[in-house]
Amino acid sequence: MTKSFRQIAFISALPFRSAAWWVFLFAGTARAKSPTNIFDPAGTPAHSIVGLSMLVFSVTAAIFLIVGGLLLYALLRFRHRPGDSPREPAQIYGSNQIELAWTIIPILIVVMLFLTTTRVIFITESIPKPARALDVTVIGHQFWWEYRYPGFGVVTANELHVPISDPANPRPTYLKMSSADVTHSFWVPRLAGKMDVIPNRVNTMWIDPQVPGIYLGQCAQYCGTQHAKMLLRVYAQSPEDFAAWIKQQQKPANQDFTGNPVAAEGQTVFLHNACINCHTVAGTVATGHFGPDLTHLASRDTLASGSIQNTPDNLRKWIDDPSSMKPGALMPPMHLNDHDLDAITAYLTTLH
Amino acid sequence: MADSTPVMEGIDHSLAVKRPRLEVIYEWITTVDHKKIGLMYVGYALLFLVIGGFEALLMRIQLAVPNNHFVSPEVFNRLFTMHGTTMVFFMGMPMLFGFGNYLVPLMIGARDMAFPRLNAFSFWISAFGGLLLYFSYFGGSGLYGAGSAPDVGWFAYAPLTAKAFSPGHSTDYWTLAVFLSGIGSIGTALNIVTTIICMRCKGMKMSRLPLLVWLYLVMSSMVFIAVGPLTAAQIMLTLDRYVGSHFFDTQAGGSAVLWMHYFWIFGHPEVYILVLPAFAFINEIVPVFSRKAIFGYPAMVAASIAIGFISLSVWAHHMFTVGLGPAGNTFFVFATMVISVPTGIKIFNWLATIWGGSIHFAVPMMFCIGFLFQFLIAGLTGIMLSVAPFDWQLSASYFVVAHFHYVLVGAIVFALFGAFYYWYPKVTGRMMSETLGKWHFWLFLIGFHLTFDFMHVPGLLGMPRRIYTYEAGRGWEGWNLIVSIGAIFQVAGIACFVFNLVRSYFRGKIADHDPWDAWTLEWATSSPPPSYNFAIEPTVHSRRPLWDLKHPEDPDSDYE
């Protein structure tokens, strides 16, 4: 290889690869199969962000092509060649007109971007709340989510149920958020951007999923050992399904153990152990608030903030030693014998 | 290139006496010479670069595949806390101060810094801070246990740092280490500002300062303003933890958001404190290897000062998701976007400097070209992040991690490597190997792009930062594997670099005092420069004193 060829190879490799990769990355992302893809929006806030982001991508891509292209051209055109005269090139110290041009043009771009951004900020943050909106209180805990439905007297954990919102007749869900301990962040990428959940402060955001389904997300602000397994699940349901869910959640906990003596014994074990200090089971003496409400535990798909499936096996393992499944979880191992473990598991699986 | 530059003095090396090793060590520990202190800063920072890099490598092994059990969550959380703290406070700052210490007096024709003893104090106090941080691995839980390092993240958001959530002493080691590093930084910044204002040689008017010196002036002035709030916040946090005050104690009415403001009013200027010296290196290296004067010197100075000022009013763009409300968000969107204007001016001026030049692709210049493209991309992803609604999706995701590593590694570390290759002959009197340098460049470039280009994607697919593991099925796994593979190339590149650094010291080609045919004053004295730098105080008549000497028929002083 000649020296000159090597130089060209060097110069060309950099920007070409950068540009090609860039296009590839974003094109790849847009089509990627991911339940948390921000470019696959399912609600108004996430939609308006995708719209804005496309504008920003186009502007930045244009800047990259122009400036990167000029840079590449300059490197190729003005490289030192072996036969060049040993004299120094002409020394040019600057030009006020040119400086002015590349100050004013970026300012115009900035103003355009700024005004567009401002519009989306105000649309998202200052839109008046419709009267039909559903209110939910979100409380972040190390390392799980508590959801309260003040209008319905429902308390649940980790799986947020909301009705879908018809764009013609919107019924968004307004989330009033605070934290019981440290700062967390509520992020379900397909529905909306994230909002921090901060102790001693109330933040609000709204979501309006338009298609029924489960939308995934997770805590986005580092909150301690198990930040990674503080997952979010939003169940968007048709108005009828949502109403049925609310009705079922409003009931007190199951107390009918006919034909299931193990569960009846499990209830006794549960109510005579430290479980009740941290957990609530509505209608019993268990009224603790430190851990998730268990009144309808068996109606949930997952345990440990979405990190494991809610099966009797997993539930038993969890009660035996939570840290074996989620190291750093704040629930202590209860040191129960096998008999009591079976009984408690049987009891908890009746809490539909 | 002109091959004979007038040397301002000759040094008779035969007078040097070989001394016992103990005496040499004693001299280094007690030295107040700006060059020796600068080198100690750089050596110390290199040590922490390797340590911090090793931590990053462990994290990448853990994240390469989903549900990995390579390290425990506790260890992982310590790793990212230590990696961030180390790289910002004990790698970035000392490294850049080291270069500043070494170069600023030489470039303004001074014989030392304004306060040599303060200089030594600042170095040793910062060095002690780094040792204290790492001692936490042994003493973090207190005197009774094996100990542990801090695990609160490098920006240590309240109230995770409160006694209730962070028992033991690990957070205290973090607090004190950052506090000490802050004291050292303020000392050195004060020194650099005073030196630049008071110690310039004859004829070195402010309008003739090399751009490197201007940037160090702006950077050091920013240190005064930015580091103060951080240091104050560390004191408040310690009072919260030990005296029962409630600045950040949310259980007693304190404010978590207050900590964020304190931290980021330091944290964002800090980014510019780190990147301005990188600009400084580019400003010196690009003209020399393009064989042209820098284009638009006054605009470059104005842009640097503008960046300095504007960067003090953009901090809350780290807090778009805190719920500041539309008015607050809008203000910080504007301030953040505006800073792209002076930054753009810099890129355009570098482009214009190259334009019409005669570009020599030596290793320092290759790293600068890497810088130019990568900094351009980093700036453009920065614009994406400045758009607050977009940031609501991107903040605290791997997209942000990729963006700021593009700035810190793609721009700053590349510029730094360029600076190493460029000034090594001045410091040691020997050239670094070009062949090894090219291996270093290509390996590191490939590793960098594999890691940090592909790291953007999991962020766009909803992957938050600081998670020790993730489940399969979210579309993140393949990307994370590529990112981790890139880390291996980076390690190989760094290994080439360190080997080159050591080997060239003993076996490198002997360099004369001006191997690059450059134009600033440091190249006028011998390599390595003697104590007190210049036997006779130099006199300058333009921004490029050595150009004037080499081209008496067409000196710069005619045009300024």
Interface residues (C-beta under 8 A of the other chain):
Chain A: Q7 F10 I11 L14 P15 R17 S18 W21 W22 L25 F26 G28 T29 A32 K33 S34 P35 T36 N37 I38 F39 P45 A46 S48 I49 L52 S53 V56 F57 V59 T60 I63 F64 V67 G68 L70 L71 A74 L75 F78 R79 H80 D84 P86 E88 P89 A90 Q91 I92 Y93 G94 S95 I98 E99 W102 T103 P106 I107 V110 L113 F114 T117 T118 V120 I121 F122 T124 E125 S126 Q142 D181 V182 T183 S185 W187 P189 A192 G193 K194 M195 D196 I198 P199 N200 R201 N203 T204 L216 G217 Q218 C219 A220 Q221 Y222 C223 G224 T225 Q226 H227 A228 S307 P327 G328
Chain B: M1 S72 P73 E74 N77 D151 G153 Y157 A158 P159 L160 F165 T250 Q251 G253 G254 S255 A256 V257 S290 R291 K292 A293 F295 G296 Y297 P298 A299 T321 V322 G323 G325 P326 N329 T330 V333 F334 M337 V338 S340 V341 G344 I345 I347 F348 N349 L351 A352 I354 W355 G356 G357 S358 I359 H360 F361 M366 I369 G370 L372 F373 Q374 L376 I377 L380 T381 I383 M384 V387 A388 P389 F390 D391 W392 Q393 L394 S395 A396 S397 L445 H449 D453 F454 H456 V457 L460 L461 G462 M463 P464 R465 R466 I467 Y468 T469 Y470 E471 G473 R474 G475 W476 H551 D554 D556 Y559 E560
